[in-house]
């Protein structure tokens, strides 16, 4: 067995590991990535990349099937064939995977070792071919789909986000367990591509972590798209009859009903990839939810740090990269220069149609934490670009404290994931909402929604009797 020594070893070659290794190398560290299978992580192979490619195909199919709304007519027959959709998705994944080739990393001076790793002591890692010592380790091994032990589920077989993109032919019907971002995105995409979808969610609404005033837009669109929603129900038993999978669901009152489809997709959550690492030998404490880390992303072994799904309450690639920047800084520098993790400006997007974007606190959370708050709303119908593009379905909702500082932003509608970035910058820099109105916005763009919303505090101030009096005085000078 060959022995190697490094300054920093990143265990996992996903978003967190790739970012941490690149920063460590740039700071002069002898750096290595140890990856179990292949570089890129879940986002590249099973998550963000294939799902967004599938969503784009589905959105295109939806637009084509609604051509008449755009003043268009067909000449002759018109029809869509979805047989090549999954092959197209895999082609996109293969292209994105070239952005992090092993040989390219090695050219930059970052060693890459492919093999299943495990610790043998507090400072040594082993793979089948190598024994690797390091001054610091950063664990970023990602997560995998959770599958609850529901009666009969294992016997009937099921899909997850790790297997659904390997399909060559789309099923005619599908039961989707889970109304979170993964379940909802895949339900809408596959539904728009001709798959009959039955979505089962234990909570009373889909996307239950979102502000209900915006998530209802997505729920309503799912219904329009033909998705049958079984919210407030849990799956209690699976069985197979012929070529059909049948699930028995139960509501809170104990009432049961059967739903049938060709297959089932499980999207009920994710669990950290920690099995087989022998963390006990490294002195690293963990639970079923992930590694025990402090505010510096340091584990119970002072020389081992962590980032990404194994150490985060938020399972997103952009969060893993942010955490990696904190973890590698703390792994490389003296304690005096360490940085703390800060989730105050947490933001994410769900890429349904309409898109849904989330920043900070919901209205309910804001009221509970701050008491006196203000809420400003702007419908998409108020900007001309939404009308020209037939994207009138949408809403911006901003929550501020009494000083006008942004506590939360929630957007549902076209381009929500892009529009929310302006509110993110303002919140992160503690800019009052009204400041965003004091600049020039291009017409006609959806970004005018930001200006219109940010101008609402000025309107409020203008209705203040004292302000009215001062304005009257100023006009008479």
Steps between C-alpha positions, in 0.01 A plus 500: 500500500641837395528768769428867422509818709311825441422826674127482420293202390140551387291185537238528227521651153168686482432873520654536846807287440584650162470856635695429819780325312531784249523762778747291701726460197478873421614568858809285447392174663594157370148385424314179418141398426397147595179406319316169528364485143537801270541875525201733482287384789126450516426838343673407175390141470162471674381843612521856374637431153276214374189638670544844343563346158180295541307806618616695193378223268169491686461878485572495127241226448249701702565816297469313171174342605363847585613664176154646433538732802782675313294567188646202313333235286635172369503394138430132467526256788699572813609267776778444753701185561679476837703184427833686490449727801699294750782447250512879457516543879791256523681687221471822703634324808796364301581851373486656847716218638785616275524814712684305771720236339753314710782585259417870512519502879831316495638756254413766756693309765205337678540123541186291440460152646197289406417232755286428806660677799495428873694631798746276685593763760458871575731613219506216248263395224514183295366399160557159336825631348623781724570594860456876523619724781404867525530797734134585435203314353174647367212252483254581223352166396149624418173316556273232356122452471314389811266206451267423790426134576142510371336158473548351153703790356823303467318211334326708231818691416529876475683791339692783670670806357810278467329257263217686325734671251627160386159415352497461123124517473267707716230308688137566416424570866691559821438527873726765656559482875596843634384854430831675562713667230622174340158338495323810370756581230503145366122470524443808288775417250393140442134598504555754223679231301192277505540296820188476718616616845353419842684704764473383864605737781450448876467874571185688399675688218796460269820700556400542864824681592402789274278796578151362430399815311755423228504119508129494416586631151710189436238270648231649278717465190567135580126443501465683167775278361296193592693388809272330752595621849448276802610737777447428868544128429773248571586185310443196722529202265613405148411201289516402135220378279610410150704789364351748746640618832226573752552713810256527786498851647344609827381842613508643854157351573610151407313496168680289242500495121702329226700671225651309208773576245775329303774596743578702812755778554619554858592862578443534874836636611873440513747357753874569536755265342699391805481122485835325469717798595582349843462841659534354849865425426548864403336630817215661305153499658186477286131414498259379234459867399870562439829596659521692824666831408546834676447848356837471326395174328756316711413145607583344837842422351665847492683416176192386311247746357184442296272663244199419286214261573693313772521816713219729392134565575468614136571246227589714200813511283543875546488450878764226475729737308442776756572263786811378318634857492460519879634149569813535285579841648484357850695191401779708346543792737571565866199529732531881500398507131213250521155584371159392632221353294204735457161387370322834546481561124406149395331489161389234254273439204265228384504487121140417429287703261437748650834512682505552873785681682553535873720736703517527877192477721137440406232743617405268786862456610566875476197591713597243761860620519464877453143582595446821304551434129384638166401298195512626142351311204513556126320279245674413174210657312632843602798488259465511124760232427297240687202590282692485169649162592173355632667457838237680707476224760722612786556702815781674687467512877753688714507510880692775681552608859378839621819662370439370150777237506415186308418197713371277223422497129274249328443499127292274282499558126717504191867559578444496877841345561668788316282783632560408863875560469448876528314457829776266617768763441290762679433275799861384529618863500223619734354735243145622569249375244430857387864538386433258216252743349760775470666370185430453130332182377483397136156506339341260422644237734368284780752673725263796510315290758788574737468876446122499536519304825785709639306820426210398725669627822523846336127492433440417865719788611319733265173427678648599837339835612837640609663412169206652313541822696874517433445438131243778492746737666775402258272561200418849619864610530 
